[in-house]
Amino acid sequence: MTDVLDDLRSVHSIDELRCRAEQRMPADIRDFVTGGSESEQTLAANRAALDGVRLVPRVMVDVDRVHCGATLFGRPASAPMAVAPMAYQRLVHPDGELASARAAAAAGIPFTATTLSSVPVEWITATGADTWFQLYWLRDRALMRKLIRRAEAAGCAALILTVDAPVMGRRLRDMRNGFAVPDTVRAVHLPEEARGPAHLRRAGASAVIAHTEDLFDPGLCWSDLGWLRDNTRLPLVLKGVLDSRDAALAAAFGIDAVIVSNHGGRQLDGAISSIDALPGVVEAVDGNCEVLLDSGIRCGTDVLRALALGARAVLIGRPVLWGLTLAGADGVEWTLSLLRQQLHTAMRLAGCPDLASAANLGTRTVTPSWDVVMFE
């Protein structure tokens, strides 16, 4: 373990973390974690757009003490960050989501358990992590109701409905690899009869895509939110909102928060980057619900960029899996600590002693980026 921790201490950026983690992953799992859909234009756009956001720092501000703690769904967090929902984490480490949740608890930030988790939600909340539960819209309403009740009983603090996945995007790397989840890794929240297709390896096809086509209901509509509200007492969050019109509808329906997200470039290829969509969404909700962001966050400066453009917090995805690959819970805790340290430094350099000042920081876009279309 000492060698592992020494190795982590020599990691100074998320990009270094990624390189080391990918060297340890089997090629098909590396592609499953890292890849996007189709030609991966949106995957690349997330990074390019974040790089194009320039911050305008303030000077002569007392930053001897910087406070980056946040309150998310009524609970304190050590930073405006949460661990994003990511399926099948035991693919990269035997402890899977349990290790990631322990690290999130130690770091003081929320962890999102998923419908396709390889560790039960009850084990996750038992780590002490402030836990949110991510739900897909399933064909089986009785199963959805059971999952909601289970999340509530386990002590989850919010329910996140993923709304950008009526079907899974065509992830060509997985299709070329004939990717399938190993028999040793299971979606433990699903009944046995609903798990099988994800484990059937077929040349030229992704078993995960076939599996989710059987499970997911592409008929999700705004009117269905009434059913969801009737079946939970938890705050409701919609993940996958990019259009300002949808953001306005979410606020009108009384949704507690939206997550501006393009699924990390894994759904519609050619979709707008999350950071480009963020200002339009913030304007559309007009303070009537919280706005969070994910997709492409790779450093503390990215977090500050999102805060400056109106996000309440960000969700961290692939970097958590890279840390998990390298050193389990220690690797994830190191990753989250690195991001928090980077945010703290960026806030000091930008003249932001707290999150309120970060939200008022000036920005400029200096590289070409897709325009955010605002609708009446």
Salt bridges, closest charged atoms under 4 A:
ASP6 OD1 - ARG9 NH1 2.94
ASP7 OD1 - ARG20 NH1 2.63
ASP7 OD2 - ARG24 NH2 3.77
ASP15 OD1 - ARG18 NH2 2.73
GLU22 OE1 - ARG18 NH1 3.27
ASP28 OD2 - ARG201 NH2 3.62
ASP31 OD1 - ARG30 NE 3.66
ASP31 OD1 - ARG173 NH1 3.22
GLU38 OE2 - ARG170 NH1 3.19
GLU40 OE2 - ARG173 NE 2.85
ASP51 OD1 - ARG47 NH2 2.87
GLU122 OE2 - ARG150 NE 2.75
ASP130 OD1 - ARG75 NH1 3.02
GLU152 OE1 - ARG149 NH1 3.79
ASP164 OD1 - HIS263 ND1 3.02
GLU192 OE2 - ARG186 NH1 3.85
GLU192 OE1 - ARG195 NH1 3.02
ASP217 OD2 - ARG141 NH2 3.07
ASP243 OD2 - ARG245 NH2 2.97
ASP256 OD2 - ARG229 NH2 3.59
GLU290 OE1 - ARG312 NE 3.92
ASP294 OD2 - LYS239 NZ 3.41
ASP302 OD2 - ARG47 NH1 2.84
ASP302 OD1 - ARG305 NH1 2.73
